[in-house]
Amino acid sequence: MIIFNQDVINNFFYIILSIFLIFFLVEKKWIHGWYTRMATFVSLSMAIILCMLSPIYNNPYCVHDLRMIPFVLGIMYGGPYTGLALLAVLLGFRTMIYSWSIVAFVIYVVIYLFTVIGMKWFHFQRLSSRNKIIFSVGIFTFHSIVAALIAKAMTIFVIDESYLINFILLPSCGMLILTYICETLLKQIQIKQALVKIEKMEVLAQLAASISHEVKNPLTVIKGFLRLLQQENLPVGKKEQYLTIASSELNRAEDIINDYLTFARPDPEQVETIFISEQLQKLADMVEPLSNQQSVVVHKDIQDSGIVGNTRNFQQAFLNIIKNAIEAMPKGGTLTILSKVQKGNVSITISDTGVGMTPMQQARLGEPYFSTKEKGTGLGLMVSYRIIEAMRGIITVESRIGKGTSFQIVFPVDHVKDPSSI
């Protein structure tokens, strides 16, 4: 009574190895479409041949191994054409190893036909994983019984208790386990594909929200200056200044949109020397309407220096921080913009006397969709953090509830064009 021996283990190993090889190639996306069916055919053909080379039981009337499992699996998951090719391999190598047998031919042709008909009858591809496993075990057990009856009818063949255990029960249990492995691996691939789609949609949603957020900054500045232009008795010089800034912000909005539209194939970033004093002064002018509206006093103490980076990105990063600082003071307060050069670095500090943040809120700064504002998205600070990191900057935050918040950003000085070194 065999039940379980080394050849049984070997047969199962060959089949499992062939299954994992197919799913490894599919999961890595090295094969797809027609190549998947070809890989299924080649891999399961090897499993069939190796199973025949390691028979579990052999006598003048019967040669038994688990070749039927990869054969049926190939029909179910590879389709009728893959199954037909596997049938040719099975019969061909069976003839080469053991000589031609009309009984074997009839048995495997019947198995092929019953499997194909059963799959169409039960709509195998539409079944749930659980029902596919039930179908595979049922059809395999049916095949084993039919094969025994055909062999008994055409040859001298004895069906006893040992045969029922070793050649029907054991292979059917093996079919159960191996189909379960196939369905589990398929589900993992489907889950991974679904996650990739979800991540793409998340990136798309984040990109769209980020575009909206970043474009709102220059539009807010423009709106503020348009209100100022409505003032009576406004000097001509001020009008020209406001119109120039508004026009500049319109151009910046256009640049932001263009940056996001070319996000998938970005051009190399234009790197230049940024003079801190000039840019911080420009940013203070940009937020003047918003600060006046919020009754915020802006205090500046700027020591000039040069850093390496992209001017537009620098403006975008610090405008987000300054705008957030002003909005954190709904009842008015003081916004302080400081810059200081020391030990080869320039330190820029943006401080407010607003509502402040808890340590937990500070820890989450820079995360997408996290904001301390009621209608905030958190994308503005996320963009600022990424820009500052890209410019080799280090950002630290100190905040206390009811006392205000201070952002300190440290950049390495551009020693080549640092005005303080001239």
C-alpha positions as CSV (number, residue, x, y, z in Angstrom):
1,M,0.0,0.0,0.0
2,I,1.8,3.1,-1.2
3,I,-0.2,6.2,0.0
4,F,2.8,8.4,0.3
5,N,6.5,7.9,-0.8
6,Q,9.4,9.9,-2.2
7,D,8.1,9.7,-5.7
8,V,4.8,11.3,-4.6
9,I,6.8,14.1,-3.0
10,N,8.8,14.5,-6.2
11,N,5.7,14.6,-8.4
12,F,4.1,17.3,-6.2
13,F,7.4,19.3,-6.2
14,Y,7.6,19.3,-10.0
15,I,4.0,20.5,-10.3
16,I,4.3,23.2,-7.7
17,L,7.6,24.4,-9.2
18,S,6.0,24.7,-12.6
19,I,3.0,26.7,-11.2
20,F,5.3,29.1,-9.3
21,L,7.5,29.6,-12.4
22,I,4.4,30.7,-14.4
23,F,3.1,33.1,-11.8
24,F,6.6,34.5,-11.1
25,L,6.9,35.4,-14.8
26,V,3.4,36.9,-14.9
27,E,3.8,38.8,-11.6
28,K,7.1,40.3,-12.8
29,K,5.3,41.3,-16.1
30,W,8.0,39.5,-18.1
31,I,5.3,37.8,-20.1
32,H,1.7,38.7,-21.1
33,G,-1.0,37.7,-23.5
34,W,0.1,34.9,-25.9
35,Y,3.4,34.5,-24.2
36,T,1.6,33.6,-20.9
37,R,-0.1,30.7,-22.7
38,M,3.2,29.6,-24.2
39,A,4.9,29.7,-20.8
40,T,2.0,27.8,-19.3
41,F,2.4,25.1,-22.0
42,V,6.2,24.8,-21.6
43,S,6.2,24.8,-17.8
44,L,3.4,22.3,-17.4
45,S,4.9,20.1,-20.1
46,M,8.1,19.8,-18.1
47,A,6.0,18.9,-15.0
48,I,4.2,16.2,-17.0
49,I,7.5,14.7,-18.3
50,L,9.2,14.8,-14.9
51,C,6.2,13.2,-13.3
52,M,6.3,10.4,-15.9
53,L,10.1,9.9,-15.2
54,S,9.3,9.5,-11.4
55,P,6.4,6.9,-11.4
56,I,4.8,6.3,-8.1
57,Y,3.6,2.8,-9.0
58,N,4.6,0.6,-11.9
59,N,3.5,-2.9,-13.0
60,P,2.8,-4.7,-16.3
61,Y,-0.8,-3.4,-16.3
62,C,-0.5,0.1,-14.7
63,V,2.0,3.0,-14.5
64,H,0.8,5.6,-12.1
65,D,2.1,9.1,-11.4
66,L,0.5,12.6,-11.1
67,R,0.9,13.7,-14.7
68,M,-2.9,14.1,-15.0
69,I,-2.8,17.1,-12.5
70,P,-0.7,19.5,-14.6
71,F,-2.6,18.2,-17.7
72,V,-6.0,19.2,-16.2
73,L,-4.6,22.4,-14.7
74,G,-3.3,23.4,-18.1
75,I,-6.7,22.9,-19.7
76,M,-8.4,24.9,-17.0
77,Y,-6.0,27.9,-16.8
78,G,-4.4,27.8,-20.2
79,G,-7.5,27.1,-22.3
80,P,-8.5,24.3,-24.8
81,Y,-5.6,25.0,-27.2
82,T,-3.0,24.9,-24.4
83,G,-4.7,21.7,-23.2
84,L,-4.6,20.2,-26.7
85,A,-0.8,20.9,-26.9
86,L,-0.3,19.3,-23.5
87,L,-2.3,16.3,-24.6
88,A,0.1,15.9,-27.6
89,V,3.1,16.2,-25.3
90,L,1.7,13.7,-22.8
91,L,0.9,11.1,-25.4
92,G,4.1,11.6,-27.2
93,F,6.4,11.2,-24.2
94,R,4.2,8.5,-22.8
95,T,4.9,6.5,-26.0
96,M,8.6,7.3,-25.9
97,I,9.0,6.2,-22.3
98,Y,6.5,3.2,-22.1
99,S,5.6,2.5,-25.7
100,W,2.3,3.1,-27.5
101,S,-0.9,2.3,-25.6
102,I,-4.4,2.6,-27.1
103,V,-5.8,2.5,-23.5
104,A,-3.8,5.6,-22.5
105,F,-4.8,7.3,-25.7
106,V,-8.5,6.8,-25.1
107,I,-8.2,7.7,-21.4
108,Y,-6.4,11.1,-22.0
109,V,-8.6,12.1,-25.0
110,V,-11.7,11.4,-22.9
111,I,-10.2,13.4,-20.0
112,Y,-9.4,16.3,-22.3
113,L,-12.9,16.3,-23.8
114,F,-14.7,16.0,-20.5
115,T,-12.7,18.9,-19.0
116,V,-13.3,21.2,-21.9
117,I,-17.0,20.4,-22.0
118,G,-17.3,20.7,-18.2
119,M,-15.6,24.2,-18.3
120,K,-18.0,25.4,-20.9
121,W,-21.0,23.9,-19.2
122,F,-20.2,25.4,-15.8
123,H,-18.7,28.7,-17.3
124,F,-15.4,28.1,-15.5
125,Q,-13.9,31.5,-16.1
126,R,-16.9,33.2,-14.3
127,L,-16.8,31.0,-11.3
128,S,-15.6,32.3,-7.9
129,S,-12.3,30.9,-6.5
130,R,-14.2,28.6,-4.2
131,N,-16.3,27.2,-6.9
132,K,-13.3,26.8,-9.2
133,I,-11.6,24.7,-6.5
134,I,-14.8,22.6,-6.1
135,F,-15.1,22.2,-9.9
136,S,-11.4,21.1,-10.2
137,V,-11.7,18.5,-7.5
138,G,-15.0,17.2,-8.8
139,I,-13.9,16.9,-12.4
140,F,-10.6,15.3,-11.4
141,T,-12.3,12.7,-9.2
142,F,-14.7,12.0,-12.1
143,H,-11.7,11.6,-14.5
144,S,-10.0,9.2,-12.1
145,I,-13.1,7.0,-11.9
146,V,-13.7,7.1,-15.6
147,A,-10.1,6.3,-16.4
148,A,-10.3,3.2,-14.0
149,L,-13.5,2.1,-15.7
150,I,-12.0,2.5,-19.2
151,A,-8.9,0.6,-18.2
152,K,-11.0,-2.2,-16.6
153,A,-13.1,-2.5,-19.7
154,M,-10.2,-2.6,-22.2
155,T,-7.5,-4.5,-20.2
156,I,-7.0,-6.8,-17.2
157,F,-7.3,-4.2,-14.4
158,V,-8.2,-4.7,-10.8
159,I,-10.0,-1.8,-8.8
160,D,-9.4,-2.5,-5.2
161,E,-9.2,-0.5,-1.9
162,S,-5.5,0.3,-2.5
163,Y,-6.3,1.7,-6.0
164,L,-9.2,3.9,-4.6
165,I,-6.9,5.4,-2.0
166,N,-3.7,5.8,-4.0
167,F,-5.0,6.6,-7.5
168,I,-8.3,8.4,-6.8
169,L,-8.3,9.9,-3.2
170,L,-4.7,11.0,-3.0
171,P,-4.5,12.7,-6.5
172,S,-7.9,14.4,-5.8
173,C,-6.5,15.8,-2.6
174,G,-3.5,17.0,-4.5
175,M,-5.7,18.6,-7.1
176,L,-7.5,20.5,-4.2
177,I,-4.3,21.8,-2.8
178,L,-2.7,22.8,-6.2
179,T,-5.9,24.5,-7.4
180,Y,-6.1,26.4,-4.2
181,I,-2.4,27.5,-4.7
182,C,-3.3,28.7,-8.3
183,E,-6.3,30.6,-7.1
184,T,-4.3,32.2,-4.3
185,L,-1.5,33.3,-6.6
186,L,-4.1,34.6,-9.1
187,K,-5.8,36.6,-6.4
188,Q,-2.5,38.1,-5.3
189,I,-1.7,39.3,-8.9
190,Q,-5.2,40.7,-9.2
191,I,-4.9,42.5,-5.8
192,K,-1.5,44.0,-6.9
193,Q,-3.0,45.2,-10.2
194,A,-5.9,46.7,-8.4
195,L,-3.5,48.5,-6.0
196,V,-1.5,49.9,-8.9
197,K,-4.7,51.3,-10.4
198,I,-5.7,52.8,-7.0
199,E,-2.3,54.3,-6.6
200,K,-2.5,55.8,-10.1
201,M,-5.9,57.3,-9.3
202,E,-4.6,58.6,-6.0
203,V,-1.7,60.3,-7.7
204,L,-4.1,61.7,-10.3
205,A,-6.4,63.0,-7.6
206,Q,-3.5,64.4,-5.6
207,L,-2.0,66.1,-8.7
208,A,-5.4,67.7,-9.6
209,A,-5.9,69.0,-6.0
210,S,-2.3,70.2,-6.0
211,I,-2.7,72.1,-9.2
212,S,-5.9,73.7,-7.8
213,H,-4.1,74.7,-4.6
214,E,-1.0,76.1,-6.2
215,V,-2.9,78.1,-8.8
216,K,-5.1,79.6,-6.0
217,N,-2.0,81.3,-4.5
218,P,-1.3,83.7,-7.4
219,L,-5.0,84.2,-8.0
220,T,-5.4,85.3,-4.4
221,V,-2.6,87.8,-4.9
222,I,-4.2,89.1,-8.1
223,K,-7.6,89.4,-6.4
224,G,-6.0,91.4,-3.5
225,F,-4.4,93.8,-5.9
226,L,-7.5,94.2,-7.9
227,R,-9.3,95.3,-4.7
228,L,-6.5,97.8,-4.0
229,L,-6.9,99.2,-7.5
230,Q,-10.5,100.1,-6.7
231,Q,-9.4,102.6,-4.1
232,E,-10.1,106.2,-4.8
233,N,-7.3,108.7,-5.3
234,L,-4.7,105.9,-5.8
235,P,-1.4,107.3,-7.0
236,V,-0.5,106.4,-10.6
237,G,2.8,104.9,-9.4
238,K,1.0,102.5,-7.0
239,K,-1.4,101.5,-9.8
240,E,1.4,100.6,-12.1
241,Q,3.1,98.7,-9.3
242,Y,0.0,96.7,-8.5
243,L,-0.7,96.0,-12.2
244,T,2.9,94.8,-12.6
245,I,2.7,92.4,-9.6
246,A,-0.7,91.2,-10.8
247,S,0.6,90.5,-14.3
248,S,3.6,88.7,-12.8
249,E,1.3,86.5,-10.7
250,L,-0.7,85.6,-13.8
251,N,2.5,84.5,-15.5
252,R,3.4,82.5,-12.4
253,A,0.0,80.7,-12.5
254,E,0.6,79.9,-16.1
255,D,4.0,78.5,-15.3
256,I,2.6,76.4,-12.5
257,I,0.0,74.9,-14.8
258,N,2.7,74.2,-17.4
259,D,4.9,72.5,-14.8
260,Y,2.1,70.1,-13.9
261,L,1.1,69.4,-17.5
262,T,4.7,68.4,-18.2
263,F,5.0,66.4,-14.9
264,A,5.1,63.1,-16.7
265,R,8.1,64.1,-18.8
266,P,9.8,66.9,-16.9
267,D,12.7,68.9,-18.4
268,P,15.9,69.3,-16.4
269,E,15.3,72.0,-13.8
270,Q,16.9,75.4,-14.5
271,V,19.4,76.0,-11.7
272,E,20.5,79.5,-10.9
273,T,21.7,81.7,-8.1
274,I,18.9,83.0,-5.9
275,F,19.5,86.2,-4.0
276,I,17.6,85.9,-0.7
277,S,17.0,89.6,-0.1
278,E,15.5,90.2,-3.5
279,Q,13.2,87.2,-3.4
280,L,12.0,87.6,0.2
281,Q,11.2,91.3,-0.4
282,K,9.2,90.3,-3.5
283,L,7.3,87.7,-1.5
284,A,6.5,90.3,1.2
285,D,5.1,92.6,-1.5
286,M,3.0,89.7,-2.9
287,V,1.3,89.0,0.4
288,E,0.8,92.7,1.3
289,P,-2.9,92.7,0.3
290,L,-3.6,89.5,2.3
291,S,-1.7,90.7,5.4
292,N,-3.6,94.1,5.3
293,Q,-6.8,92.2,5.1
294,Q,-5.9,90.1,8.1
295,S,-4.5,93.0,10.1
296,V,-1.1,91.4,10.1
297,V,2.1,93.6,10.5
298,V,5.0,92.3,8.5
299,H,8.5,92.7,10.1
300,K,11.6,92.1,8.0
301,D,15.2,91.7,9.0
302,I,16.9,90.2,5.9
303,Q,20.6,89.6,5.5
304,D,21.4,89.0,1.8
305,S,23.1,85.9,0.5
306,G,23.0,83.7,-2.6
307,I,21.8,80.1,-2.8
308,V,21.6,77.6,-5.7
309,G,18.2,76.6,-6.9
310,N,15.2,77.5,-9.1
311,T,13.7,80.9,-8.5
312,R,10.2,80.0,-9.3
313,N,10.3,77.0,-7.0
314,F,11.8,79.1,-4.2
315,Q,9.0,81.6,-4.5
316,Q,6.4,78.8,-4.6
317,A,7.8,77.1,-1.5
318,F,8.1,80.3,0.6
319,L,4.8,81.8,-0.6
320,N,3.0,78.7,0.8
321,I,4.7,79.1,4.1
322,I,4.2,82.8,4.4
323,K,0.5,82.6,3.3
324,N,-0.1,79.8,5.9
325,A,1.5,82.0,8.6
326,I,-0.8,85.0,7.8
327,E,-3.9,82.7,7.7
328,A,-2.9,81.4,11.1
329,M,-3.5,84.9,12.5
330,P,-7.2,85.5,11.8
331,K,-7.4,88.2,14.5
332,G,-4.2,89.9,13.4
333,G,-0.7,89.6,14.6
334,T,2.9,89.9,13.5
335,L,4.6,88.1,10.7
336,T,8.4,88.1,11.0
337,I,10.7,87.3,8.0
338,L,14.4,86.9,9.0
339,S,17.5,85.7,7.2
340,K,20.9,85.2,8.6
341,V,24.2,84.0,7.2
342,Q,26.5,81.9,9.4
343,K,29.0,79.1,9.0
344,G,28.5,78.7,5.2
345,N,24.7,78.5,5.6
346,V,21.9,80.9,5.2
347,S,19.0,80.5,7.7
348,I,15.6,81.9,6.8
349,T,13.0,82.1,9.5
350,I,9.3,82.7,9.0
351,S,7.5,83.3,12.3
352,D,3.9,84.2,13.2
353,T,2.0,85.0,16.4
354,G,-1.0,82.8,15.5
355,V,-2.9,79.9,16.9
356,G,0.1,77.5,16.9
357,M,0.1,73.7,16.6
358,T,0.3,70.6,18.9
359,P,3.3,68.3,18.7
360,M,1.2,65.8,16.8
361,Q,0.2,68.3,14.2
362,Q,3.8,69.4,13.8
363,A,4.9,65.8,13.2
364,R,2.4,65.5,10.3
365,L,3.4,68.7,8.5
366,G,4.2,68.0,4.8
367,E,1.9,65.1,4.5
368,P,-0.7,65.2,1.7
369,Y,-4.2,66.0,2.8
370,F,-3.2,67.0,6.3
371,S,-3.9,70.6,7.2
372,T,-4.7,72.5,10.4
373,K,-7.1,74.7,8.3
374,E,-10.7,73.8,8.1
375,K,-10.7,73.8,4.2
376,G,-7.0,73.1,3.7
377,T,-5.6,70.2,1.7
378,G,-2.1,70.1,3.1
379,L,-0.7,70.0,-0.5
380,G,0.8,73.5,-0.3
381,L,3.2,72.6,2.5
382,M,3.8,69.2,0.9
383,V,5.0,70.9,-2.2
384,S,7.1,73.4,-0.1
385,Y,8.8,70.5,1.8
386,R,9.7,68.7,-1.5
387,I,11.1,71.9,-3.1
388,I,13.2,72.7,0.0
389,E,14.5,69.1,0.1
390,A,15.4,69.3,-3.6
391,M,17.3,72.5,-3.0
392,R,19.3,70.7,-0.2
393,G,17.5,72.7,2.4
394,I,16.7,71.5,6.0
395,I,13.4,72.6,7.5
396,T,12.5,72.6,11.2
397,V,9.4,73.8,12.9
398,E,8.7,75.1,16.4
399,S,5.2,75.8,17.6
400,R,3.1,76.4,20.7
401,I,-0.6,76.5,21.0
402,G,-1.7,80.2,21.3
403,K,1.8,81.4,20.9
404,G,2.5,81.0,17.2
405,T,4.7,79.0,14.9
406,S,8.2,79.4,13.5
407,F,9.6,77.8,10.4
408,Q,13.4,77.8,10.0
409,I,14.9,76.8,6.7
410,V,18.6,76.4,6.3
411,F,20.3,76.3,2.8
412,P,24.0,76.0,1.9
413,V,25.4,79.3,0.7
414,D,26.4,79.7,-3.0
415,H,30.0,80.8,-2.3
416,V,30.6,81.6,-6.0
417,K,28.0,84.4,-6.2
418,D,27.3,85.1,-2.6
419,P,26.9,89.0,-2.4
420,S,28.0,89.0,1.3
421,S,31.4,87.7,0.2
422,I,32.0,90.5,-2.3
